[in-house]
Amino acid sequence: MTRIATVVRLGLLTLLATGGPVHAQDASAPGAASASQVAPAAPDTPAPFVESLPKDIAGVPGTWDLSRDGSTRRCVVTLSAESGEAGRRLSFPAGCRRALPVLNGVAGWLFTDGALRLVDKNLRPVLPFARRPDARSLVAAADSGEHYSLVPLQIVAMVPAVPVVPASATAPASPPPPGGLGAPETDLGGKPPPAGLYTLDRYRDLDTCRLDLAEGPEPAPVHIRDGCRDSGLRVFDPVSWRFVRGRLTLTARRGHTVSLIPMGDGRWRRDPEVGTTFILRRIEPAP
């Protein structure tokens, strides 16, 4: 029995030395290949968060949404790269002073020690902003104890770097719709607004500025009439208009756009509704 057991053990050792590893390798190879094919797919992996807050002064200029926490009061503020009497220049619609009285003491903006500050005419901070932990917005506390949020809408820091792609690698892309959004807007249909004289209505402040929407091939000219008392529209400085997918789009001299949707009775309101009220109301046809 001892001799037989020894022979059996020798046979098993021989089998393992010759065929064992080969069969083990063959059995594990498909599994390894399958794992290497499945692992990179990860279709449900969310897109990585891309921080849009500026890290230096060069990324600050553009439009920001300023709001008072715990309320519906908000305003679109434009921070300019141009120097002024109190740091860098800023602008906002006239109605913002009523919606957010804290802006009455703001004369400019600074970016120091990695932080954005809205300052008064003596360069003293009115709203010293700091980053929120989520890195999506800024927050500041006023002397009154109220807290304000500042969210970037369209600033230099949000402009993506242009990737270097060979010309033959991709097909020509169709131009994006007005407004700079990548996804096409819903077609609202409807008829284009007639050319003529329109006035700008703000919240509780009607007929703040008049402008002519001229006839002609799109984009057709826009002219602001003398006596315009709306600083926001003067800063925006629309020079042309067009009707695309049911929306009236005003284009500024620097290329920015404002999209408006019909309300009926010759009125068009800004969409989306951000900041103070922005309604264009038709007064009369073009002369």
Rosetta blueprint (number, residue, H / E / L):
1 M L
2 T H
3 R H
4 I H
5 A H
6 T H
7 V H
8 V H
9 R H
10 L H
11 G H
12 L H
13 L H
14 T H
15 L H
16 L H
17 A H
18 T H
19 G L
20 G H
21 P H
22 V H
23 H H
24 A H
25 Q H
26 D H
27 A H
28 S H
29 A H
30 P H
31 G H
32 A H
33 A H
34 S H
35 A H
36 S H
37 Q H
38 V H
39 A L
40 P L
41 A L
42 A L
43 P L
44 D L
45 T L
46 P L
47 A L
48 P L
49 F L
50 V L
51 E L
52 S L
53 L L
54 P L
55 K L
56 D L
57 I H
58 A H
59 G H
60 V L
61 P L
62 G E
63 T E
64 W E
65 D E
66 L E
67 S E
68 R E
69 D L
70 G L
71 S L
72 T L
73 R L
74 R E
75 C E
76 V E
77 V E
78 T E
79 L E
80 S E
81 A E
82 E E
83 S E
84 G E
85 E L
86 A L
87 G E
88 R E
89 R E
90 L E
91 S E
92 F L
93 P L
94 A L
95 G L
96 C H
97 R H
98 R H
99 A H
100 L L
101 P H
102 V H
103 L H
104 N H
105 G H
106 V L
107 A L
108 G E
109 W E
110 L E
111 F E
112 T E
113 D L
114 G L
115 A E
116 L E
117 R E
118 L E
119 V E
120 D L
121 K L
122 N L
123 L L
124 R L
125 P E
126 V E
127 L E
128 P E
129 F L
130 A E
131 R E
132 R L
133 P L
134 D L
135 A L
136 R L
137 S L
138 L E
139 V E
140 A E
141 A E
142 A L
143 D L
144 S L
145 G L
146 E L
147 H E
148 Y E
149 S E
150 L E
151 V E
152 P E
153 L E
154 Q E
155 I E
156 V H
157 A H
158 M H
159 V L
160 P L
161 A L
162 V L
163 P L
164 V L
165 V L
166 P L
167 A L
168 S L
169 A L
170 T L
171 A L
172 P L
173 A L
174 S L
175 P L
176 P L
177 P L
178 P L
179 G L
180 G L
181 L L
182 G L
183 A L
184 P L
185 E L
186 T L
187 D L
188 L L
189 G L
190 G L
191 K L
192 P L
193 P L
194 P L
195 A L
196 G E
197 L E
198 Y E
199 T E
200 L E
201 D E
202 R E
203 Y L
204 R L
205 D E
206 L E
207 D E
208 T E
209 C E
210 R E
211 L E
212 D E
213 L E
214 A L
215 E L
216 G L
217 P L
218 E L
219 P L
220 A E
221 P E
222 V E
223 H E
224 I E
225 R L
226 D L
227 G L
228 C L
229 R L
230 D L
231 S H
232 G H
233 L H
234 R H
235 V H
236 F H
237 D L
238 P E
239 V E
240 S E
241 W E
242 R E
243 F E
244 V E
245 R L
246 G L
247 R E
248 L E
249 T E
250 L E
251 T E
252 A E
253 R L
254 R L
255 G L
256 H L
257 T E
258 V E
259 S E
260 L E
261 I E
262 P E
263 M E
264 G E
265 D L
266 G L
267 R E
268 W E
269 R E
270 R E
271 D L
272 P L
273 E L
274 V L
275 G L
276 T L
277 T L
278 F L
279 I E
280 L E
281 R E
282 R E
283 I E
284 E E
285 P E
286 A L
287 P L
